[in-house]
Amino acid sequence: MNTKEPFVLTISREVGSGGHTVGSILAQKLGVRYCDKLLVETLEKQFNLSKSGIEKLKGEKKNWLAEIVSKISPVPSADALGLDRKYSQEFHIDVTTDDIYKAEVEILNGFAEIGSCVVAGRSGFFVFKNHPNKLNVFITASMPYRISRIMKKQGLSEESADALIKGIDQARENYIQRYAGVSRYDARNYDLVLNADGHTEEQLADIILSYIG
C-alpha cells in the first residue's frame, strides 16, 4: 500500500481484540477518516440513506457523500474515530437486509472516492477487493484475552462475556459468508494477520505502520 496515493486500509477483527481502537489510532496517525459501523449507521439514519435514497443523491450530486461526511466526520476527529464510544454501542447483533448491505457498500465506496480512509469491519476486505491501493488487516486474539477485555469494558461476568463473544462471532461469520461467500477466518483474505495477545492497541498500530512503511 502506497500512502502517497489515495488508499484504503481495512481492519477486520474479532470482538474483544481491540481492533476497533487500533483502527482509530491508525486513522489518527495517518491523518485520514475512520469509517466504522457507528458512522455508517449514523449516515443511514440521519440522512435516510437507503439504497433508493443513495441512488437519488447520486443522481443529484456528483460527489454525493463528500458534503455530509465533512460535516459529521472531519479529518481526523476524536468523535468520529469513536475514541469515547462504549462497547455496548458496537456489540449488538443486527439482521441486515440485502438493501442495507448494498447501501453500506455504496457508503464505503463513497468514502474511498473522497480520499484515503481506514475502514473497520463492514466486510471491507471484500468490498475493496478490486481497489488498486489497499491493505487488508485481520486482528485476532485468544478467547481468554477477549473475555477478559469484554468483562472489563462491559462489566459482565465471564459466562456472559463468553456468550456475547460467541454470538457476535457467529453473526459476523454468517454475514461474511452470505455476502462475500468466504470465511472471515481465512487468512488468504488479508495481507497481514496479527495476534493481539500481549500487545497494546498502540503497539499493534505501530506494527501495522511498520509493515506499511
Salt bridges, closest charged atoms under 4 A:
GLU14 OE2 - ARG146 NH1 3.35
ASP36 OD2 - HIS20 NE2 2.78
ASP36 OD2 - ARG85 NH1 3.39
GLU60 OE2 - LYS56 NZ 2.65
GLU67 OE1 - LYS61 NZ 2.30
GLU67 OE2 - LYS71 NZ 3.59
GLU90 OE2 - ARG13 NH2 2.35
GLU90 OE1 - ARG85 NH2 3.55
GLU90 OE2 - ARG172 NH2 3.35
ASP94 OD2 - LYS37 NZ 2.51
ASP94 OD1 - HIS92 NE2 3.33
ASP98 OD1 - ARG178 NH2 2.77
GLU104 OE2 - ARG122 NH2 2.77
GLU106 OE1 - LYS58 NZ 3.16
ASP162 OD2 - LYS166 NZ 3.08
ASP169 OD1 - ARG146 NH2 2.71
ASP186 OD2 - ARG188 NH2 2.85
GLU201 OE2 - ARG149 NH1 2.93
GLU202 OE2 - LYS29 NZ 2.50
ASP206 OD1 - LYS29 NZ 2.79
